Amino acid sequence: MNATLALLDSYFRSRRDFQRLRGSRLKAYQDQRARAVVAHAVARAPFYAQHYRQADLADWRTLPSVDKQLMMANFAAFNTHGIALSEAMEVALSAERCRDFRPTVRGLTVGLSSGTSGHRSLFLADRNEQARWVGVVLARLLPPFRLRGYTVTLFSQSGSNLYEDLRGRWIRFCHHDLATGIDAAVHCLNAEQPDLLCGPPSYLEMLAIRQTAGELRISPRKIVSVAEVLEPQVARALAESFGCPVFQIYQCTEGLIGISCPHGQLHLQEDIMASQFEPLGTTADAPATPVITDLWHRTLPIIRYRLNDVVTLSSEDCTCGSAFQVIENVAGRCDDVCEFLDANGSLKPIFPATLRRLILLADEAISDYEALQQHPSQLHVRVTVADGADPARLAESVENILMAGLREQGVVAPTIEVETGIIGPVEGKRRRIRKVGSTDARSSEIHDAATA
């Protein structure tokens, strides 16, 4: 199947399957697709042939898991084209230096993650796989068809060949580098007048300031947040500034996981990515870590791949009518789960969503915040205060509510430092809550501590 047919097939399948697949039908669909991907991986990727040598391939949901470290350490044997890590990395790094993302590796698109965890990962995709990704996004993100089409503007850290597939008469696609200055971005957007404006929320926030000031004059039909955690207060601010709903794409280097439905709920894309979840706690509403299996991607098979994210699943069905699981929130990375001492002297994990809620509850005058943990049982918080607020009183309020909230979680004698001031722009993905010096290897320790 050529790329154009793959795109159209994916588009129409995606529109149909979002409502049609549910219950036993969804399970049977995932089983069929996953077993085909597993068989292809075992036949073409030496790593998987060895990794599954004693496993029941039909029972794919219990196959041994993999992670970023295994993939990067065995990259040539992990992908089905035998492409060496050095060969792919050379092309990816050259593209980032030159900001020219057209070169390929043996005809395959290669991409590089931002490396927010300290470890960068690669992806490979052929033209059909790219086209299927485009088809899903078009089907589930664009408003209903209209003859004059749509203008879509995306701000992202890296370009890709797959973005070229979105350019046409019906889709007028504009991609801009995140290195683009805000003044230049405002000029471009005023000329493009996008129907959909997509980008990381930290960049969209800066554009929203210009929109409120009247310098940016656009009327998008949707704002689409990508690449970073979209916090509730940021979503509300963006919706107010641009006067339209705010949606999300939850995607990692390894695949597309979630897209907001027309009702604004973030759904797992269960027809292209099967997700299992390892709970990070003992209660029914505890956060969890996704373990994903890509049901279409064969160039770089992603099978039972353990992410380093922390998500909370919703127990409610969505009113949009789709049975695809709703994600209540994407809290951040396992690496950024902070640790505090409990009464037994053990380290207790405190998830980013808990710290975020406590900080924002302290005072409505908080317009921005960051929290940094460098040592267990210690937290340094910096908040930006709205004009007219008392910085000293607000800092005391944040400290008090954090101390009280952590005590309720069983934490004893934490050290909390709060300062006020302007939080400047950051390079790469914005992580408001960070644990310095953490690595992906810490995620397994966090998992063990949370489930103990």
C-alpha positions as CSV (number, residue, x, y, z in Angstrom):
1,M,0.0,0.0,0.0
2,N,1.5,3.4,-1.0
3,A,1.6,6.3,1.5
4,T,-1.5,8.1,0.1
5,L,-3.6,5.0,0.3
6,A,-2.3,4.3,3.8
7,L,-3.2,7.8,4.9
8,L,-6.8,7.5,3.5
9,D,-7.2,4.0,4.9
10,S,-6.1,5.2,8.3
11,Y,-8.3,8.3,8.2
12,F,-11.5,6.4,7.5
13,R,-10.6,3.5,9.8
14,S,-9.9,6.0,12.6
15,R,-13.2,7.9,12.2
16,R,-15.1,4.6,12.3
17,D,-13.2,2.7,14.9
18,F,-13.3,5.4,17.6
19,Q,-17.0,4.7,18.1
20,R,-17.2,1.1,16.9
21,L,-14.5,-0.7,18.8
22,R,-15.5,-1.6,22.4
23,G,-15.5,-4.6,24.8
24,S,-14.8,-8.0,23.2
25,R,-14.6,-6.5,19.7
26,L,-11.8,-4.1,20.8
27,K,-9.9,-6.9,22.6
28,A,-10.2,-9.2,19.6
29,Y,-8.9,-6.4,17.3
30,Q,-6.0,-5.7,19.6
31,D,-5.1,-9.4,19.8
32,Q,-5.1,-9.8,16.0
33,R,-3.0,-6.7,15.4
34,A,-0.5,-7.3,18.3
35,R,0.1,-11.0,17.4
36,A,0.9,-9.9,13.8
37,V,3.4,-7.3,15.1
38,V,5.0,-9.8,17.5
39,A,5.4,-12.4,14.7
40,H,7.0,-9.7,12.4
41,A,9.3,-8.6,15.2
42,V,10.5,-12.1,16.0
43,A,11.1,-12.8,12.3
44,R,12.9,-9.6,11.5
45,A,14.4,-8.2,14.7
46,P,17.1,-10.3,16.4
47,F,16.5,-8.7,19.8
48,Y,12.9,-9.8,20.0
49,A,13.8,-13.3,18.7
50,Q,16.1,-13.7,21.7
51,H,14.0,-11.8,24.2
52,Y,10.9,-14.0,23.5
53,R,12.8,-17.3,23.0
54,Q,10.9,-19.1,25.8
55,A,7.7,-17.0,25.7
56,D,4.2,-17.9,24.5
57,L,4.0,-15.5,21.5
58,A,0.2,-15.8,21.3
59,D,-0.2,-14.5,24.9
60,W,1.3,-11.1,23.9
61,R,-0.1,-9.3,27.0
62,T,2.3,-11.2,29.3
63,L,5.4,-11.1,27.1
64,P,8.6,-9.7,28.8
65,S,8.6,-6.0,28.8
66,V,11.2,-3.6,27.4
67,D,12.2,0.0,28.0
68,K,14.3,2.8,26.6
69,Q,17.6,1.4,28.0
70,L,17.1,-2.0,26.3
71,M,16.0,-0.4,23.0
72,M,18.9,2.0,22.8
73,A,21.5,-0.6,24.0
74,N,20.3,-3.0,21.3
75,F,19.1,-0.6,18.6
76,A,20.4,-2.4,15.5
77,A,18.9,-5.7,16.7
78,F,15.7,-3.9,17.9
79,N,14.7,-2.4,14.6
80,T,13.7,-4.6,11.6
81,H,16.1,-3.0,9.1
82,G,19.4,-3.6,11.0
83,I,20.1,0.2,11.2
84,A,22.9,0.9,13.7
85,L,22.4,3.4,16.5
86,S,25.4,5.4,15.3
87,E,24.0,5.6,11.7
88,A,20.6,6.8,12.9
89,M,22.0,9.2,15.5
90,E,24.3,10.8,13.0
91,V,21.4,11.8,10.7
92,A,19.2,12.9,13.7
93,L,21.9,15.1,15.3
94,S,22.8,16.6,11.9
95,A,19.2,17.5,11.3
96,E,19.0,19.2,14.7
97,R,22.2,21.2,14.1
98,C,21.2,22.2,10.6
99,R,17.4,22.4,11.3
100,D,16.9,20.5,8.1
101,F,14.7,17.4,8.8
102,R,14.4,16.0,5.3
103,P,17.3,13.6,5.3
104,T,16.4,9.9,5.9
105,V,18.2,6.7,6.9
106,R,17.9,4.2,4.1
107,G,14.6,5.8,3.2
108,L,13.3,5.9,6.8
109,T,12.5,9.0,8.7
110,V,14.5,9.2,11.9
111,G,13.6,11.4,14.9
112,L,15.2,12.2,18.2
113,S,13.5,12.8,21.5
114,S,14.1,16.0,23.5
115,G,15.9,14.0,26.3
116,T,14.1,15.5,29.3
117,S,15.0,12.5,31.3
118,G,18.7,12.8,30.5
119,H,18.5,10.0,27.9
120,R,17.6,10.7,24.3
121,S,15.9,8.1,22.3
122,L,15.3,7.6,18.5
123,F,12.4,6.5,16.4
124,L,12.3,5.1,12.9
125,A,9.3,5.1,10.6
126,D,8.7,4.3,6.9
127,R,6.4,6.3,4.7
128,N,3.3,4.1,5.3
129,E,3.8,4.3,9.1
130,Q,4.1,8.1,8.9
131,A,1.0,8.2,6.7
132,R,-1.0,6.2,9.2
133,W,0.0,8.6,12.0
134,V,-1.2,11.5,9.8
135,G,-4.5,9.8,9.1
136,V,-5.3,9.2,12.8
137,V,-4.4,12.8,13.7
138,L,-6.5,14.2,10.9
139,A,-9.5,12.0,11.7
140,R,-9.5,12.7,15.4
141,L,-8.3,16.3,15.7
142,L,-9.7,18.3,12.8
143,P,-13.3,19.6,12.9
144,P,-15.8,18.2,10.4
145,F,-14.9,18.4,6.7
146,R,-15.4,21.7,5.0
147,L,-14.6,22.5,1.3
148,R,-12.1,25.3,2.0
149,G,-10.1,23.1,4.3
150,Y,-8.1,24.2,7.3
151,T,-4.9,26.0,8.2
152,V,-2.8,24.2,10.9
153,T,0.2,25.8,12.6
154,L,2.5,23.8,14.7
155,F,5.4,25.0,16.9
156,S,7.7,22.2,17.8
157,Q,11.3,21.5,18.7
158,S,12.1,19.3,15.8
159,G,10.7,19.1,12.3
160,S,10.0,15.8,10.4
161,N,9.4,14.4,7.0
162,L,6.0,13.4,8.2
163,Y,4.9,17.0,8.5
164,E,5.4,17.3,4.7
165,D,2.5,14.8,4.3
166,L,0.1,17.3,5.9
167,R,0.7,20.0,3.2
168,G,-2.0,20.2,0.5
169,R,-4.9,22.1,-0.8
170,W,-7.2,20.9,2.0
171,I,-4.6,21.1,4.8
172,R,-2.5,24.2,4.7
173,F,0.2,23.1,7.2
174,C,2.7,25.5,8.7
175,H,5.6,24.3,10.9
176,H,7.8,26.6,13.0
177,D,10.8,25.9,15.1
178,L,10.5,26.6,18.9
179,A,13.6,28.6,18.4
180,T,11.4,31.2,16.6
181,G,11.2,34.4,18.6
182,I,7.8,35.4,19.9
183,D,7.8,38.6,17.8
184,A,8.5,36.6,14.6
185,A,5.9,34.0,15.7
186,V,3.2,36.7,16.1
187,H,4.0,38.1,12.7
188,C,3.7,34.6,11.1
189,L,0.5,33.7,12.9
190,N,-1.2,37.0,12.0
191,A,-0.5,36.1,8.3
192,E,-1.4,32.4,8.6
193,Q,-4.6,32.8,10.7
194,P,-4.6,29.2,11.8
195,D,-7.8,27.2,12.5
196,L,-5.7,24.9,14.7
197,L,-2.8,26.3,16.7
198,C,-0.6,23.5,18.1
199,G,2.5,23.7,20.4
200,P,3.9,23.1,23.9
201,P,1.8,24.9,26.5
202,S,4.8,26.9,27.7
203,Y,5.1,28.4,24.2
204,L,1.4,28.8,23.8
205,E,1.3,30.7,27.1
206,M,3.7,33.3,25.7
207,L,1.6,33.6,22.6
208,A,-1.5,34.0,24.7
209,I,0.0,37.1,26.4
210,R,0.4,38.7,23.0
211,Q,-3.1,37.7,22.1
212,T,-4.5,39.4,25.2
213,A,-2.4,42.5,24.5
214,G,-3.9,42.7,21.0
215,E,-0.6,42.2,19.2
216,L,-1.6,38.7,18.1
217,R,-4.9,38.8,16.3
218,I,-6.0,35.2,15.5
219,S,-9.3,33.3,16.0
220,P,-8.4,29.6,16.1
221,R,-11.1,27.0,16.3
222,K,-8.9,24.8,18.5
223,I,-5.8,25.0,20.6
224,V,-3.8,21.8,20.7
225,S,-1.3,21.2,23.4
226,V,1.6,18.9,22.6
227,A,5.0,17.7,24.1
228,E,4.5,18.9,27.7
229,V,2.1,18.2,30.5
230,L,-0.9,20.5,30.1
231,E,-1.8,21.7,33.6
232,P,-5.5,22.6,34.3
233,Q,-4.8,26.3,35.1
234,V,-2.8,26.7,31.9
235,A,-5.6,25.1,29.8
236,R,-8.1,27.5,31.3
237,A,-5.8,30.5,30.6
238,L,-5.3,29.5,27.0
239,A,-9.0,28.9,26.5
240,E,-9.8,32.4,27.9
241,S,-7.1,34.2,25.8
242,F,-7.9,32.6,22.5
243,G,-11.6,32.1,23.0
244,C,-11.7,28.5,22.0
245,P,-11.4,25.0,23.5
246,V,-8.1,23.5,24.3
247,F,-7.2,19.9,23.3
248,Q,-4.3,17.6,23.9
249,I,-2.1,15.1,22.0
250,Y,-0.3,12.7,24.4
251,Q,2.6,11.4,22.4
252,C,6.1,10.1,23.2
253,T,9.0,9.2,20.9
254,E,7.7,5.6,20.9
255,G,4.2,6.4,19.7
256,L,0.9,8.2,19.8
257,I,-1.0,7.4,23.0
258,G,-3.8,9.9,23.5
259,I,-5.9,12.5,21.7
260,S,-8.7,14.7,23.0
261,C,-12.2,13.8,21.8
262,P,-14.7,16.5,20.7
263,H,-15.9,16.7,24.3
264,G,-12.4,17.6,25.4
265,Q,-11.6,14.3,27.2
266,L,-8.2,12.8,26.6
267,H,-8.7,9.2,25.2
268,L,-6.2,6.4,24.7
269,Q,-6.0,5.6,21.0
270,E,-6.7,2.0,21.6
271,D,-7.0,1.0,18.0
272,I,-3.4,2.0,17.3
273,M,-1.7,1.6,20.7
274,A,-2.7,-1.0,23.3
275,S,-1.9,0.2,26.7
276,Q,-1.5,-1.7,30.0
277,F,-0.9,0.0,33.3
278,E,1.3,-0.8,36.3
279,P,-0.3,0.8,39.3
280,L,1.9,3.1,41.5
281,G,-0.2,2.5,44.6
282,T,-2.7,0.2,46.2
283,T,-5.9,2.3,45.8
284,A,-8.2,2.1,42.8
285,D,-7.5,5.7,41.8
286,A,-3.7,5.4,42.2
287,P,-1.5,6.8,39.4
288,A,0.0,4.3,37.0
289,T,2.8,3.8,34.5
290,P,1.8,2.9,31.0
291,V,3.2,-0.2,29.2
292,I,2.4,0.3,25.5
293,T,2.3,-2.0,22.4
294,D,2.1,-0.2,19.0
295,L,-0.4,-2.2,16.8
296,W,0.9,-0.8,13.5
297,H,4.5,0.1,13.8
298,R,6.9,-2.6,12.4
299,T,10.0,-0.6,11.5
300,L,10.9,-0.2,15.2
301,P,8.5,-2.6,17.0
302,I,7.2,-1.2,20.3
303,I,5.9,-4.3,22.2
304,R,5.2,-4.2,26.0
305,Y,7.3,-1.0,26.2
306,R,7.4,0.5,29.7
307,L,7.2,4.3,29.6
308,N,8.5,6.5,32.4
309,D,5.3,8.5,32.7
310,V,2.8,8.9,35.6
311,V,-0.9,9.0,34.5
312,T,-4.2,8.8,36.3
313,L,-7.1,6.9,34.5
314,S,-10.7,8.1,34.8
315,S,-13.3,5.7,36.0
316,E,-16.1,7.5,34.1
317,D,-17.3,6.8,30.6
318,C,-17.0,9.8,28.2
319,T,-20.2,11.4,26.9
320,C,-18.8,11.5,23.4
321,G,-19.8,7.8,23.1
322,S,-16.4,6.3,22.6
323,A,-15.5,3.4,24.8
324,F,-11.7,4.2,24.6
325,Q,-10.3,4.7,28.1
326,V,-10.2,8.3,29.3
327,I,-7.0,9.6,30.9
328,E,-7.8,11.9,33.8
329,N,-4.4,13.5,33.7
330,V,-0.8,13.0,32.7
331,A,1.0,13.9,35.9
332,G,4.6,13.9,34.6
333,R,7.5,11.5,34.7
334,C,8.4,8.8,37.2
335,D,11.8,10.6,37.4
336,D,10.0,13.6,38.9
337,V,8.1,11.7,41.6
338,C,9.6,13.4,44.7
339,E,10.6,11.4,47.8
340,F,10.1,12.3,51.5
341,L,10.7,10.5,54.7
342,D,7.8,8.9,56.6
343,A,7.5,8.0,60.3
344,N,9.4,4.8,59.7
345,G,12.4,6.5,58.1
346,S,11.4,5.1,54.7
347,L,11.2,7.1,51.5
348,K,7.6,7.8,50.5
349,P,6.9,8.8,46.9
350,I,4.8,12.0,46.4
351,F,3.5,12.4,42.9
352,P,3.7,15.6,40.9
353,A,-0.1,16.0,40.8
354,T,-0.2,16.1,44.6
355,L,2.5,18.8,44.8
356,R,0.9,20.8,42.0
357,R,-2.5,20.8,43.7
358,L,-1.1,21.9,47.0
359,I,0.9,24.8,45.5
360,L,-2.0,26.1,43.4
361,L,-4.4,25.8,46.4
362,A,-2.2,28.1,48.4
363,D,-3.3,31.4,46.8
364,E,-5.1,32.5,43.6
365,A,-2.4,35.1,43.2
366,I,0.1,32.5,42.0
367,S,0.5,33.0,38.3
368,D,3.3,30.4,37.8
369,Y,5.5,28.1,39.8
370,E,8.3,25.6,39.7
371,A,9.4,23.0,42.3
372,L,12.8,21.4,42.5
373,Q,13.9,18.5,44.7
374,Q,17.7,18.0,45.0
375,H,17.6,15.7,48.1
376,P,15.0,13.5,49.7
377,S,12.6,15.3,52.1
378,Q,13.6,18.6,50.7
379,L,11.7,20.8,48.2
380,H,12.6,24.2,46.8
381,V,9.6,26.1,45.3
382,R,9.6,29.3,43.3
383,V,6.4,31.1,42.6
384,T,5.5,34.1,40.4
385,V,3.1,36.5,42.1
386,A,0.4,38.5,40.4
387,D,0.7,42.3,40.6
388,G,-0.6,43.7,43.9
389,A,-0.1,40.5,45.9
390,D,2.1,40.4,49.0
391,P,5.1,38.1,48.1
392,A,6.1,37.4,51.7
393,R,2.5,36.5,52.7
394,L,2.1,34.3,49.6
395,A,5.4,32.5,50.2
396,E,4.4,31.7,53.8
397,S,1.0,30.4,52.6
398,V,2.7,28.1,50.1
399,E,5.0,26.8,52.7
400,N,2.2,26.2,55.2
401,I,-0.1,24.4,52.9
402,L,2.7,22.2,51.6
403,M,3.8,21.3,55.1
404,A,0.2,20.4,56.1
405,G,-0.5,18.5,52.9
406,L,2.7,16.4,53.2
407,R,1.9,15.6,56.8
408,E,-1.5,14.3,55.7
409,Q,0.5,12.0,53.3
410,G,2.5,10.6,56.3
411,V,5.6,12.7,55.6
412,V,7.6,13.9,58.7
413,A,9.9,16.9,59.0
414,P,10.2,18.0,55.4
415,T,12.4,21.0,54.5
416,I,10.3,23.4,52.4
417,E,11.9,26.6,50.9
418,V,9.7,29.0,49.0
419,E,10.9,32.1,47.1
420,T,9.0,34.5,44.8
421,G,10.2,36.0,41.6
422,I,9.8,35.9,37.8
423,I,10.3,32.5,36.2
424,G,12.1,32.9,32.9
425,P,11.7,31.0,29.7
426,V,13.2,27.5,29.5
427,E,14.8,25.5,26.8
428,G,13.2,22.3,25.7
429,K,10.2,20.8,27.4
430,R,8.8,22.6,30.5
431,R,8.8,20.5,33.7
432,R,7.4,22.5,36.5
433,I,8.2,19.8,39.1
434,R,11.6,18.3,38.8
435,K,13.8,15.9,40.7
436,V,17.5,16.8,39.9
437,G,19.8,13.9,39.1
438,S,17.1,11.3,38.6
439,T,17.4,8.8,35.8
440,D,15.1,6.4,34.1
441,A,16.5,3.6,36.3
442,R,14.8,5.3,39.2
443,S,11.4,4.6,37.8
444,S,11.6,0.9,38.9
445,E,12.5,2.0,42.5
446,I,9.6,4.5,42.5
447,H,7.3,1.7,41.4
448,D,8.5,-0.7,44.1
449,A,8.2,2.0,46.8
450,A,4.7,3.0,45.7
451,T,3.4,-0.5,45.7
452,A,5.1,-1.6,48.9
